[in-house]
Amino acid sequence: MLRLFGQTSRSALRKQSCSIPIATNSQSHFHSHSCSIHTHSFENGKTDNKQLVRTYNSLNCDTPFNVCFLRHGQSTWNRDNRFIGWTDTPLTEDGVLEARVAGQMLQKSGILFDEVHTSMLRRSIRTCNLVLMEMGQEYIPVNKTWRLNERNYGELVGKNKKEVVKQFGQDQVKRWRRSYDQPPPPMSDDHKYHPRRDPRYRLMLDDIPKSESLKCTMQRSSVYWDEVLVPAIEDGKTLLIVGHENNLRSILMRLEDIPEEDIINLSLPRAVPLAYRLDANLKPLPRPDGKLDEATGFLRGTWLGGDQAVAEILDRDHKQVYDTTITQNLETDETRDQWKNWMSIAVGEPSPEQKAKTLRGHCRAQETPSNTDQYDNLIQKRASG
């Protein structure tokens, strides 16, 4: 059985050294002492003061946040409205810009991270790198794991989402994309984009799923949360988790105790940081306004881009997939160009280092997985042997 989120902190027995103010917009600095967060939890209408003690020499002593979730920037298949899954699509130029904007949001918030955790997919890894460059935090550890990969969309991978809606109907596609326990049709072994063709998974061929529901995705993400992320947070580290929409939905479902029948209505935008304050049991503390977020209606985290902006992004994303009366691609239309021009001015020119990395990334970018005929032959030999 999976461990529940609400557990007694191992570090709760340790002594505090300093307290953390509730909010700041100034740049944080390193503190060579441990910190504690004064928190309040509510049970049976009563307020119970608790503390999440930081015994780690955290960089983040100037904000009350413990963990921040961030979905990657736009990839080539996001732009083309295709099901992606484990396919290793690169960021577009707009995706690079989205990641840089997210990094500047975080930099201006005053949050500093001790560790970053992300997936094995480069759209997420690249987003992570760009964010840290904008924050000036390239020096912190970045941990990569397949357990934070996007869900495998099975036989839908590579298909245009709106075309699939026309074929199977809006309700069925929404259940495949957002329901708790209904996976898409399984991927065939000879599928063009099967992850087994990718050498990064060569040591786990038997563990590659052919299709995943959110329930399946939660099973693997929960292992990483329980065994890696929870101990780090309990020790006082502030974490940035850069991932994918369904993987992050699986974590937030547990964190926020969202019922199985309601999770179908939770969607997440690209590249907008979602910051959480946690109590001593690693449960979300209320937002300063005491309400759930207005963008989704489910979350107690703080959208650093603002609820209204997130709501507008989610509305556009919904129309991009489900509204078959809209024929233009909302990821590439004129309004998107206006946004790009405005944000380019807002964030400024990338540094020479960023430009060099962007150029190298475009040179390597492929629309298919990073596989070779030689590797395919090796996999076939293993399978037959």
Sequence and secondary structure as in RCSB ss.txt:
>XXXX:A:sequence
MLRLFGQTSRSALRKQSCSIPIATNSQSHFHSHSCSIHTHSFENGKTDNKQLVRTYNSLNCDTPFNVCFLRHGQS
TWNRDNRFIGWTDTPLTEDGVLEARVAGQMLQKSGILFDEVHTSMLRRSIRTCNLVLMEMGQEYIPVNKTWRLNE
RNYGELVGKNKKEVVKQFGQDQVKRWRRSYDQPPPPMSDDHKYHPRRDPRYRLMLDDIPKSESLKCTMQRSSVYW
DEVLVPAIEDGKTLLIVGHENNLRSILMRLEDIPEEDIINLSLPRAVPLAYRLDANLKPLPRPDGKLDEATGFLR
GTWLGGDQAVAEILDRDHKQVYDTTITQNLETDETRDQWKNWMSIAVGEPSPEQKAKTLRGHCRAQETPSNTDQY
DNLIQKRASG
>XXXX:A:secstr
    S    GGGGS    B  S   S     SS EEEEEEEEETTEEEEEEEEE S  S  SS   EEEEE   B
HHHHTTB  TT    B HHHHHHHHHHHHHHHHHT   SEEEE SSHHHHHHHHHHHHHHT TTS EEE GGGS 
   GGGTTSBHHHHHHHH HHHHHHHHH SS       TT TT GGGSGGGTT GGG  S   HHHHHHHHHHHI
IIIIHHHHHTT  EEEEE HHHHHHHHHHHTT  TTTGGG    TT  EEE B TTS B   TTSS  TTTSS  
SEETT HHHHHHHHHHHHHHHH TT  S TTTSHHHHHHHHHHHHHH    HHHHHHHHHHHHH  SS S  HHH
HHHHHHHHH 
